[in-house]
Amino acid sequence: MSTTAVPLRPIAKGSLTRLWIGVAAVALAAGGLAWAGQQGVESSPAAFLTQNSHADGVVTTESGLQYKVLSEGTGASPTTADVALVGYKGTLLDGTVFDENPQAPMPIDGVVPGFSEGLQKMKKGGKYRLWIPPQLGYGDQAAGPIPAGSVLVFDVTLHDFKSKAELMQIQQQMQQQGGMPQGAIPHPGN
């Protein structure tokens, strides 16, 4: 049996070096394009919350709510049977403000679950930042300027709180004294 030999031409001096430099240049260009393609791409809510959970001072509750105490208040914390007087600013992760009020009465059980949970952790005079995951906010439903699946970011100050029963009693006393027309203040929870 005979074998046929195929003559190979010798490789020019420096060709292998140029080949490896070319491969390295292509790899760097591909990496640069991949990096550039990721710029401006928003991370998923889960990715943001995972990263945020490692930030200094951020506490994650069992439900997934994240909060940071900016200024601790004093005294007791409100319960779901209370109405809180709060100042707040609500934003999306990109900084878009969707709601803001320096003083608003809110029934603790009349807000999204994450906001309610956060208020119940606060004390009078306290200031917190809350990161509310979609499942504790509006979920897969859009709500006005809030897109579906959004993480809600709130800076909240708890000014004061009273029980719904106390507020009803105050309202009745004011009506009896003639200081307030009948029906001027809606019943808490309505």
C-alpha positions as CSV (number, residue, x, y, z in Angstrom):
1,M,0.0,0.0,0.0
2,S,1.3,3.4,-0.9
3,T,0.6,6.7,0.8
4,T,0.5,10.0,-0.9
5,A,2.4,12.8,0.7
6,V,0.9,16.2,0.4
7,P,3.5,18.9,0.4
8,L,2.9,21.7,2.9
9,R,4.2,25.1,2.3
10,P,6.2,26.5,5.2
11,I,4.5,29.1,7.4
12,A,5.9,32.6,7.0
13,K,7.9,33.9,9.9
14,G,5.6,35.8,12.4
15,S,2.3,34.4,11.1
16,L,1.4,32.6,14.3
17,T,1.9,35.7,16.3
18,R,-0.3,37.7,13.9
19,L,-3.0,35.0,14.2
20,W,-3.1,35.1,18.0
21,I,-3.1,38.9,18.0
22,G,-6.1,38.8,15.6
23,V,-7.9,36.3,17.8
24,A,-7.3,38.4,20.9
25,A,-8.5,41.6,19.1
26,V,-11.7,39.8,18.0
27,A,-12.3,38.6,21.6
28,L,-11.8,42.1,23.0
29,A,-14.1,43.6,20.4
30,A,-16.8,41.0,21.2
31,G,-16.5,41.7,24.9
32,G,-16.7,45.5,24.4
33,L,-19.8,45.1,22.2
34,A,-21.4,42.9,24.8
35,W,-20.7,45.4,27.6
36,A,-21.9,48.3,25.5
37,G,-25.1,46.4,24.7
38,Q,-25.9,46.1,28.4
39,Q,-25.6,49.9,29.1
40,G,-29.0,51.5,29.6
41,V,-30.7,48.1,30.1
42,E,-32.7,48.0,33.3
43,S,-32.1,45.1,35.6
44,S,-35.1,43.0,36.6
45,P,-36.8,43.8,39.9
46,A,-35.5,40.6,41.4
47,A,-31.9,41.5,40.4
48,F,-32.2,45.0,41.8
49,L,-33.7,43.7,45.1
50,T,-30.9,41.0,45.4
51,Q,-28.2,43.6,44.9
52,N,-29.9,46.1,47.2
53,S,-30.2,43.5,50.0
54,H,-26.4,43.7,50.4
55,A,-26.4,47.5,50.7
56,D,-25.3,48.9,54.1
57,G,-28.2,49.2,56.6
58,V,-30.8,47.5,54.3
59,V,-33.1,45.0,56.1
60,T,-35.1,42.4,54.1
61,T,-38.2,41.1,55.9
62,E,-39.6,37.6,55.4
63,S,-42.2,38.9,52.9
64,G,-39.5,40.5,50.8
65,L,-40.0,44.1,51.8
66,Q,-36.7,46.0,52.2
67,Y,-36.2,49.0,54.4
68,K,-33.5,51.2,55.8
69,V,-33.9,53.3,58.9
70,L,-32.9,56.8,58.1
71,S,-33.9,58.2,61.5
72,E,-35.4,56.1,64.3
73,G,-38.5,57.4,65.9
74,T,-39.7,56.9,69.5
75,G,-42.6,55.1,71.2
76,A,-44.9,52.5,69.9
77,S,-45.5,51.4,66.3
78,P,-48.9,51.6,64.5
79,T,-51.0,48.6,63.9
80,T,-53.6,47.7,61.2
81,A,-56.3,49.2,63.5
82,D,-54.6,52.7,63.2
83,V,-54.7,55.6,60.9
84,A,-51.2,57.2,60.4
85,L,-50.3,60.8,59.5
86,V,-47.3,60.4,57.2
87,G,-45.2,62.4,54.8
88,Y,-43.9,60.4,51.8
89,K,-42.4,60.5,48.4
90,G,-42.9,57.6,46.1
91,T,-40.5,56.9,43.2
92,L,-39.7,54.2,40.7
93,L,-36.2,52.8,40.4
94,D,-35.3,55.3,37.7
95,G,-36.1,58.1,40.1
96,T,-39.5,59.1,38.5
97,V,-41.7,60.5,41.2
98,F,-45.2,59.1,41.0
99,D,-46.7,60.5,44.3
100,E,-45.7,62.9,47.0
101,N,-47.4,64.4,50.0
102,P,-45.8,66.1,53.1
103,Q,-48.8,65.2,55.4
104,A,-51.4,62.6,54.5
105,P,-53.7,60.5,56.8
106,M,-53.6,56.8,55.8
107,P,-55.4,53.8,57.3
108,I,-52.6,51.3,57.8
109,D,-54.8,48.5,56.4
110,G,-55.9,50.7,53.4
111,V,-52.6,50.8,51.5
112,V,-50.6,48.3,49.5
113,P,-49.3,45.4,51.7
114,G,-45.6,46.5,51.5
115,F,-46.4,50.1,52.6
116,S,-48.6,48.8,55.5
117,E,-45.8,46.4,56.6
118,G,-43.2,49.2,56.5
119,L,-45.5,51.6,58.5
120,Q,-45.9,49.0,61.2
121,K,-42.1,48.8,61.7
122,M,-41.8,52.6,62.2
123,K,-42.2,54.7,65.4
124,K,-43.5,58.2,65.7
125,G,-41.0,60.7,64.2
126,G,-39.1,58.0,62.3
127,K,-38.0,58.2,58.7
128,Y,-37.5,55.1,56.6
129,R,-36.8,54.3,53.0
130,L,-38.9,51.4,51.8
131,W,-38.3,49.2,48.7
132,I,-41.5,47.4,48.0
133,P,-41.2,44.5,45.6
134,P,-44.0,44.1,42.9
135,Q,-45.8,41.3,44.8
136,L,-46.2,43.6,47.8
137,G,-47.1,46.6,45.7
138,Y,-49.3,46.6,42.5
139,G,-48.0,43.3,41.1
140,D,-48.6,42.7,37.5
141,Q,-51.2,45.6,37.3
142,A,-50.3,49.1,36.1
143,A,-51.6,51.8,38.4
144,G,-51.6,55.3,36.9
145,P,-48.0,56.3,36.2
146,I,-46.7,53.1,37.8
147,P,-45.9,50.3,35.3
148,A,-46.8,46.7,36.0
149,G,-44.1,44.8,37.9
150,S,-42.5,47.8,39.4
151,V,-40.4,48.1,42.6
152,L,-41.8,51.0,44.5
153,V,-39.3,53.2,46.5
154,F,-40.8,55.3,49.3
155,D,-39.1,57.8,51.7
156,V,-41.6,57.9,54.6
157,T,-41.9,60.0,57.8
158,L,-44.3,58.8,60.4
159,H,-45.6,62.0,62.0
160,D,-48.3,60.5,64.2
161,F,-50.9,57.8,64.4
162,K,-54.2,57.2,66.2
163,S,-56.6,54.3,66.4
164,K,-59.7,54.3,64.2
165,A,-61.8,54.2,67.4
166,E,-60.1,57.3,68.7
167,L,-60.7,59.2,65.5
168,M,-64.4,58.2,65.5
169,Q,-64.7,59.4,69.1
170,I,-63.0,62.8,68.2
171,Q,-65.3,63.1,65.2
172,Q,-68.4,62.5,67.3
173,Q,-67.3,65.0,70.0
174,M,-66.7,67.7,67.3
175,Q,-70.2,67.0,65.8
176,Q,-71.8,67.3,69.3
177,Q,-70.0,70.5,70.0
178,G,-71.1,71.9,66.7
179,G,-67.5,72.4,65.6
180,M,-67.9,70.3,62.5
181,P,-70.9,69.9,60.1
182,Q,-72.4,66.5,59.8
183,G,-70.5,64.4,57.3
184,A,-67.6,66.9,56.9
185,I,-64.9,64.2,57.7
186,P,-65.3,60.8,56.0
187,H,-65.2,57.8,58.4
188,P,-61.7,56.2,58.5
189,G,-61.4,53.3,56.1
190,N,-63.8,54.8,53.6
